[in-house]
Amino acid sequence: MTLRYDRMSGGEGGGAGNGDSEVVLETRSKTKRPPLYKVLLLNDDYTPMEFVVHVLERFFGMNHAQAFEVMLTVHKKGLAVVGVFSHEIAETKVTQVMDFARRHQHPLQCTMEREE
């Protein structure tokens, strides 16, 4: 919030400097950031590890070493967060991964959930 002081003209005299002043409050609303969504890759017993690495490189921009580490996390822990995005981007990533996996006949699962 900012305070601004404006001098008011004083009637017939018309001159400034009569001591009258007005306080004008200017409020600026803060824009709330949109919620973010985690994109998760889930482990299964059938999708080859190399395919998961390829998905991480292709759709999440990871280099080979990063993709390999995340793939191992998915394999060992059952899932991993592979990115955090706005709702629209997260939804698009999930759809792209799921479509790509289906086209290659893999049961790989990708989901999204709101970040707390």
N, C-alpha and C positions, 0 to 999 in steps of 0.2 A: 504494500500500500504506500502511496506517495502523497505527500501534502504539498499543495501549491497555494500560494497566497496571491490573490488578485486585488489590485486597488480598484475601488469603485468610484465613479465620478460623483460628486456631491451636489446634485440638484442644479439650481440656477447659476451658482458660481461657476460650475463646470470645471473647476480646476482640480487637479490631483493634489494630494497633500493635505486633505482635510482629515486624515486619520482613519477614515472608514476602510475596513478591509474585510474580505470574505475568505473563508477557508474552503477549498474545493478538494474533496477526497476523490482520488482516482484509484479504482480497484482493478487489479489485473488478475483474472482467474488463471490459476496454474493448470496447464494441460496435464491430465493424468496419462501416464504411459500405458499403452495397451498391455494386457497380461501376456506373459511369455509361456510357451509350451515346450516341454521336453519331448524329443523324439527318441523312442526306445527301440532297440533291436532285441528280439527274443531268440533264445537258443532253441534248436530242435535237433533231433538225432539224424536228420537226413540231408540237410543242406551242407554241401562241401565248404570247408573253411576258406578255400581259395575264392569261392563265389562271394562269400561274405566280405572278404578283403576287397574284391572288385567293386561290390556295392558301396562300400565305405569310401573308396577312392573316387568313384564316379559321381555319387550323389551328395557326398558330404565334403568333398574337396580335400580329403586326407592324403598325405603321402603314404608310400607303402609301409614304412615303419610304424606310423601312427595307426594306420588301418589294421596292421597285424596285431598291435597291442590291444586295440579295442575288440577285435575279433576274439582274442584270447580271453578277455574279460567276459564277453558274451558267453563263450564256451564254458568257462569255469564258474561264473556266478549266475548264469541263466539269463541275464539281460545286461544291457549297458545303455547309458544315455549317449547318443551319438551326435546330438546337437540341441540347441535351444533357440527357438524362433518365434516370430509372431504367429498367430493362429493360422493365417492363410498360407504362410510359407511351410509351417509344420505339416499342415494338411496335404499340401502339394508333395512334400518329400515322402510322406507315408504312402500316398497313392502311387508315386513313381516307383518306390521300392517294391511295393506289393505287386504292381503290374509287371515289373521287370522280373521278379521272382516267378510269377505265374507263367510268363512267356518262356522261361527257362525250366519250367516244371519242377520248381523247388518250393517247399512249404514254408519258406522263411516268413516270419511275422514281424511287422513293424507297427508300432502304435505311438500315440501321443497322449500326454497328460499335462494338465495345467501345472505350471511351476508355482510352488507355494512361496 
